[in-house]
Amino acid sequence: MNPLNNKYSMHVFMFMFYIANASFVPFLSYWFAQEGLSNQQIGVLYSLGPLIGLAAQSVWGYLSDRYGIGKRLLLVSLLLTPIVTFGYLLSNERFYMYIMVSAVYFFLSLAVKPSMEEITISHARANGQSYGGIRVLGSISFALAVTPLGMMYNHYGINMIFVTYLVTSVIAIIALLRVKPASDGK
């Protein structure tokens, strides 16, 4: 791989990862409302995130640290998370199903944070870059993507969030595969 390509591979991943999140996270509550969920039910579903996060981030962080498999965990999470969200479409307006899908979604999606931080910091150090310089691309891409995505969903329907999330996550996975490990090669 061209060393210049590897130097900026984490930038590309971060950019695409946050576009993937922008395609789904801000619009999910609108989808829930369209499905007929009350504000209280939507609140319950979103409250699962912090509750599950308490355990999930510890589990994922432990596995990453103990076995040195941060990038693998990140890849698995990036692949499974958007696939799991299709479970919302299969829930047939049964609230208990929304709870189950949300629990799995949050467990998988919260796995990303510790592994992504570790990989980004390691990549930045190995390439003489700052973490903030890489991370800011995520904020920029999220901000730039939300409005056009909202316009697209207005035109094609809010159900497009699931396909868009899957496609953009696959692109983020491809970008992550180009990030070469700074040390152990796992």
Sequence and secondary structure as in RCSB ss.txt:
>XXXX:A:sequence
MNPLNNKYSMHVFMFMFYIANASFVPFLSYWFAQEGLSNQQIGVLYSLGPLIGLAAQSVWGYLSDRYGIGKRLLL
VSLLLTPIVTFGYLLSNERFYMYIMVSAVYFFLSLAVKPSMEEITISHARANGQSYGGIRVLGSISFALAVTPLG
MMYNHYGINMIFVTYLVTSVIAIIALLRVKPASDGK
>XXXX:A:secstr
  HHHHHTHHHHHHHHHHHHHHHHHHHHHHHHHHTT  HHHHHHHHHHHHHHHHHHHHHHHHHHHHH  HHHHHH
HHHHHHHHHHHHHHTSTT HHHHHHHHHHHHHHHTTHHHHHHHHHHHHHHHTT  HHHHHHHHHHHHHHHHHHHH
HHHHHH TTHHHHHHHHHHHHHHHHHHT   SSS  
